[in-house]
Amino acid sequence: MITWIFTDDDDPELNHRTNGHIINTHCPSTHYRQALCCKMSAEFDTFMKSQKSWFCHFDDDNYVNVPALLDLLSKYDHKEDWYLGKPSLKSPIKIPHPDNKSEW
C-alpha cells in the first residue's frame, strides 16, 4: 500500500520525509467549495491514472487504522462502486443551472 499526500503548497522537507509521495494540487488553499472540489478532483484524477483498486480520502485531522481498513475493504468487490463513510453534509448541495431562468 502506498500513501500519497495531496497539498496546495510545496513542502520540500515533507517531500523528503515521504520519499517524494507529495502531490501539489496547485489549488487555492482556502476551504471554500471551489477549492475543495479542485483538491478532490486532483486526488481522484491521480487515482484514475493509477489503475489501483481502491480510492480512499482522509483529511489531515483523521486517524486511520490501516489493518482495520484493509480488513473492511477485503469484504467488498473493488470492481463495484461503493461509498463507505459518512457524508460531510446533512443534505445535497443545490447548484442552480445558469440556463434555468425560473430561478432568477
HELIX and SHEET records of a PDB file:
HELIX    1   1 PRO A   12  ARG A   17  1                                   6    
HELIX    2   2 ARG A   33  SER A   50  1                                  18    
HELIX    3   3 VAL A   66  LEU A   73  1                                   8    
HELIX    4   4 LYS A  101  GLU A  103  5                                   3    
SHEET    1   A 2 ILE A   5  THR A   7  0                                        
SHEET    2   A 2 ILE A  22  ASN A  24  1                                        
END                                                                             
